[in-house]
């Protein structure tokens, strides 16, 4: 049984009424991965905007393994102290990580955020020295269009992320940098300039799925149908 743990911020947890890219990824692997697998994590809920809390189970389709480690407004800095316990608890094999936008927007600069990536990897490996990770670069959002300094920080971090993962990669615990979702358009693939709509969910799932297939032959190329 291959266990995938989605780790992320608001784009990964999703909000009430959404499918989430986690669901799209599960659908894809059901169709293409010819072996047992599941999604795991210590959390299952969506974010409820009315309650301003992660308390909703109102998925557009709840019939899938909903485990994850994601939170609205959470970033690398928040996940560092949580990841070792989550890996031990769930016995995750592969982490699918999409983090960084919140860090750069509110907590840490590009260099500090990259340092937290290193800490995250170390903590995950302390729980399982053979853990594998697929990490998505930060997807520029609407703020990047209006704030040039923030856009610069996103670009610098993505460069540092690639270097950090290459530096820390090792055969028994591989670290894979996914390619950014191709042709991701904040006007077409989000509902507010940041959070994915249906097409955005598919594009994020495709980024992870194609990385898994191209590097490790897990599943197949993503087909949106």
Residue pairs with C-beta under 8 A, 6 or more apart in sequence:
1 36
1 37
1 38
2 33
2 35
2 36
2 37
2 38
2 93
2 94
2 218
3 37
3 38
3 39
3 40
3 90
3 91
3 92
3 93
3 94
4 25
4 29
4 37
4 38
4 39
4 40
4 92
4 93
4 94
4 95
4 96
5 39
5 40
5 41
5 67
5 68
5 69
5 86
5 87
5 90
5 92
5 94
5 95
5 96
6 12
6 22
6 25
6 39
6 41
6 68
6 69
6 70
6 96
6 98
7 41
7 68
7 69
7 70
7 79
7 83
7 95
7 96
7 97
7 98
7 99
8 68
8 70
8 97
8 98
8 99
9 70
9 71
9 72
9 73
9 74
9 75
9 98
9 99
9 101
9 102
10 47
10 70
10 71
10 72
10 73
10 102
10 194
10 195
11 21
11 98
11 101
11 139
11 194
11 195
11 196
11 204
12 20
12 21
12 22
12 68
12 70
12 98
13 20
13 43
13 45
13 46
13 47
13 54
13 68
13 70
13 71
13 72
14 20
14 21
14 22
14 46
14 47
14 195
15 46
15 47
15 48
15 49
15 56
15 72
15 195
16 46
16 47
16 48
16 49
16 50
16 56
16 58
17 46
17 58
17 60
18 46
18 59
18 60
18 201
19 59
19 60
19 61
19 198
19 201
20 46
20 59
20 201
21 196
21 200
21 201
21 202
21 204
21 205
21 208
22 39
22 64
22 66
22 68
22 205
23 59
23 60
23 61
23 64
23 201
24 201
24 202
24 204
24 205
25 39
25 96
25 205
25 208
25 209
26 39
26 64
26 65
27 64
28 205
28 209
28 219
28 222
28 223
29 37
29 209
29 218
29 219
32 209
32 219
32 220
33 218
33 219
38 65
38 67
39 64
39 65
39 66
39 67
39 68
40 65
40 67
40 90
40 91
40 92
41 67
41 68
41 69
41 70
41 86
41 90
41 92
42 67
42 69
42 82
42 85
42 86
42 89
42 90
43 54
43 67
43 68
43 69
43 70
43 71
44 57
44 66
44 67
44 68
45 54
45 55
45 56
45 57
46 54
46 56
46 57
46 58
46 59
47 53
47 54
47 56
47 72
48 54
48 55
48 56
54 71
54 72
57 66
59 66
67 90
69 79
69 82
69 83
69 86
71 78
73 102
73 106
74 99
74 102
75 99
75 100
75 101
75 102
75 103
75 106
75 107
75 108
75 113
75 116
76 99
76 100
76 103
76 108
76 113
76 116
76 117
76 120
77 103
77 107
77 108
77 113
77 116
79 99
79 120
80 116
80 119
80 120
80 123
81 123
83 95
83 120
83 123
83 124
83 127
84 123
84 124
84 126
84 127
85 127
86 92
87 95
87 124
87 127
87 128
87 131
88 127
88 128
91 128
92 128
92 131
93 131
93 132
94 131
94 132
94 133
94 134
94 212
95 124
95 131
95 132
95 133
95 134
96 134
96 136
96 208
97 120
97 133
97 134
97 135
97 136
98 135
98 136
98 204
100 113
100 137
100 138
100 154
100 157
100 161
101 138
101 139
101 141
101 154
101 194
103 112
103 113
103 116
104 110
104 113
104 138
104 150
104 153
104 154
104 157
105 143
105 150
107 113
108 116
109 153
110 153
110 154
110 156
110 157
110 160
111 156
111 160
113 157
113 160
114 157
114 160
114 161
114 163
114 164
117 135
117 161
117 164
117 165
118 164
118 168
121 133
121 168
121 175
124 131
124 133
125 131
125 173
129 172
129 173
130 172
130 173
131 173
132 173
132 174
132 175
132 176
132 216
133 165
133 173
133 174
133 175
133 176
134 176
134 178
134 208
134 211
134 212
135 161
135 165
135 175
135 176
135 177
135 178
136 178
136 180
136 181
136 204
136 207
136 208
137 158
137 161
137 162
137 177
137 178
137 180
138 154
138 157
138 158
138 161
139 180
139 181
139 184
139 204
140 151
140 154
140 186
141 186
141 190
141 193
141 194
142 186
142 190
142 192
142 193
142 194
143 150
143 151
143 193
143 194
144 150
144 151
144 154
145 151
145 186
145 193
161 177
162 177
165 175
165 176
165 177
166 175
166 177
168 175
169 175
174 215
174 216
176 211
176 212
176 215
176 216
177 211
178 207
178 208
178 210
178 211
179 207
179 210
179 211
180 207
181 189
181 200
181 203
181 204
181 206
181 207
182 203
182 206
182 207
183 203
184 200
184 203
186 193
186 194
187 193
188 199
189 196
189 197
189 199
189 200
189 203
190 196
190 197
190 200
191 197
196 203
196 204
202 222
202 224
205 222
206 222
206 224
209 219
209 220
209 221
209 222
210 221
210 222
212 218
212 219
213 219
213 220
213 221
213 222
